[in-house]
Amino acid sequence: MNRPWVDGNRVALLINGEQYYPRVFEAMAQAREEILLETFIIYDDKVGQQLQQVLIAAARRGVRVELVADGYGAADLPDTYIAAMTEAGIRFHAFDPQPRLAGMRTNLFRRLHRKIVVIDGKLAFIGGINYSADHLDDYGPMAKQDYAVEVEGPVVAQVHAVSRRLMAPVLDPPSQVRPVTEPAGPASAVLVERDNGRRRIDIEVRYLEAFRAARQRIVVANAYFFPGYRLLRELRNAARRGVEVTLILQGQPDLRWVRALSRLLYNYLLRDGVRIHEYCQRPLHGKVALVDDEWSTVGSSNLDPLSLSFNLEANLLIRDRAFNQLLYEHLTSLASEQCKAVTLERMIRGYWWRAPLIFLCFHLIRHFPRIAGWLPAHRQRLQSLQPDVEAPRDLHEGHT
C-alpha cells in the first residue's frame, strides 16, 4: 500500500557537497535528542573526518547517535576511525558486512544504498550524496555532480519511521523521539522506498505513474540509466504524445561500462523524439527528475537494475511549483551549458554491428525484474561495531 502524500512541508534543494555538507553538519551540531544516519559510503578523508567530529561532539553532549553504513560501501574504513566513534558513545552499525575473497569485496547486491539523516524527529535530509570528498569541487575533474534535499514538516515522520524500522534490531532501547508534525511550508511530499520486502517496486511504480500523467515536460537526470522496459516505454509514449522529454545522462562516467550500456538504449528513445544530453563536466551522480510544473523527486535511486531490483533505496517525491521550477531551471542550465546533445544521426553510425546487442538488451531489460526474482536473496542484517563487537542481528528479527 502506498504511503499518503502529506501537506505542510518545507523542502530545500541542496546541490553538491558545497551546499549539502554545511547544512547537514550544522543540523547535527544543533541536535538535542537523536541523530539517525544511513549511508552507503563513508571515507576516512576530510569529509568523513568532519562527520566523525560532529557526531562525536553530539554524542558527548548526550545526543543518541545511531549510524548505519553499508558493509560494502564502507568496507575500507579503518578500525581506528570506527573505534573513536564508538568509544564516544556512537552506535555504529554495518549493513550486511561480508568477508573478502582473495582481497575482493563479495557482497555486491542488495546493498544499503539510500542516504538518510533524521535530526530529533523534526528535520531530515534525503538524497544521493555520500560522506566523501569526491562530492566537492576541489576534488578535481572526477568530483561528482549530485543532489539532496533538506525537509522539515509532517513528512519527516515517514522518514523517521523508515529509518527506525531499518534499525529496529539494534535499537535498544527503542527510539523515544516523537516526530514533529506541525506544518513548516507549502510542499506536499511522500517518502518512497525500495526494499526487499513489501516495497520492492514502489519507486518504479511512482515513476511510471508520473510519466503516464505527464502533459508538458519530463526531465530526468540520472547517473546510471538502464531502466526496465516499462519505464522506457512510458518515456517514449510521452514523447509521442507531445511531451518534451529530456534525459541528462553521464558523458564523463566514473564507470565506463555504464555509459556503454545506456547508449544501447539511445536509438529506441531518440527515434520518438526523446532528447538526450550527456553531462561532460564531471561524473554525474544525481538521481533527480521532474514532471510538468509541480512533481519532482530527489533521492538515492538510479534507474538501473541494481537500484530498481536489488538495493535499499529512498526517494522523496515533492509536489511544489516553486521547487519544481528551481530544479527545472538548474537542469535546463546544466543541459544547455555543460552537456553535449546526442543526435539520432550520430547514434545510427555503426548501427549494423550494435543492432544485435540492442535486441538482446531490450529483451533483457524487459524481463529483468522476473530474472532478478530467481536470484537467491541473502539475509540482510546489521552488525553493531561496538568496542565489544556484538553478534550480527537479522533485519527482520522481531519486527515486520
BELPE-V900126 format. One record per backbone hydrogen bond with DSSP energy under -1.0 kcal/mol. NH is the residue of the N-H (numbers start at 1). CO is the residue of the C=O. If there is no record, write none. Layout:
<<NH;CO> <NH;CO>>
This chain:
<<6;189> <9;187> <10;152> <12;150> <14;148> <16;146> <17;135> <19;16> <20;16> <21;17> <24;20> <25;21> <26;22> <27;23> <28;24> <29;25> <30;26> <31;28> <35;64> <36;118> <37;66> <38;116> <39;68> <43;131> <45;43> <49;45> <50;46> <51;47> <52;48> <53;49> <54;50> <55;51> <56;52> <57;53> <58;54> <59;55> <60;56> <61;57> <62;59> <63;58> <64;33> <66;35> <67;91> <68;37> <69;93> <70;39> <71;95> <74;70> <75;72> <77;74> <82;78> <83;79> <84;80> <86;82> <87;83> <89;86> <90;85> <91;65> <93;67> <94;383> <95;69> <96;381> <101;104> <104;101> <108;106> <113;111> <113;312> <116;38> <117;125> <118;36> <119;123> <120;34> <122;119> <123;119> <124;151> <125;117> <126;149> <127;115> <128;147> <131;41> <132;130> <135;132> <136;133> <139;136> <140;137> <143;140> <144;134> <145;283> <148;14> <149;126> <150;12> <151;124> <152;10> <156;153> <157;154> <159;155> <160;156> <161;157> <162;158> <163;159> <164;160> <165;161> <166;162> <167;163> <170;167> <171;167> <172;170> <180;121> <184;8> <187;9> <188;319> <189;6> <190;317> <192;315> <194;313> <195;199> <205;201> <206;202> <207;203> <208;204> <209;205> <210;206> <211;207> <212;208> <213;209> <218;244> <219;290> <220;246> <221;288> <222;248> <223;286> <226;303> <229;365> <232;228> <233;229> <234;230> <235;231> <236;232> <237;233> <238;234> <239;235> <240;236> <241;237> <242;239> <243;238> <244;216> <246;218> <247;275> <248;220> <249;277> <251;279> <252;279> <258;255> <260;256> <261;257> <262;258> <263;259> <265;262> <269;265> <270;266> <271;267> <272;269> <273;270> <274;269> <275;245> <277;247> <278;340> <279;249> <280;338> <285;145> <288;221> <289;297> <290;219> <291;295> <292;217> <294;291> <295;291> <296;318> <297;289> <298;316> <299;287> <300;314> <308;304> <309;305> <310;306> <311;306> <312;111> <313;194> <315;192> <316;298> <317;190> <318;296> <319;188> <320;294> <324;320> <325;321> <326;322> <327;323> <328;324> <329;325> <330;326> <331;327> <332;328> <333;329> <334;330> <335;331> <336;332> <337;333> <338;334> <340;278> <342;276> <347;343> <348;344> <351;348> <354;350> <355;351> <358;354> <359;355> <360;356> <361;357> <362;358> <363;359> <364;360> <365;361> <366;362> <367;363> <371;367> <372;368> <373;369> <374;371> <375;372> <382;393> <383;94> <385;92> <386;384> <390;384> <393;382> <395;380> <397;394>>
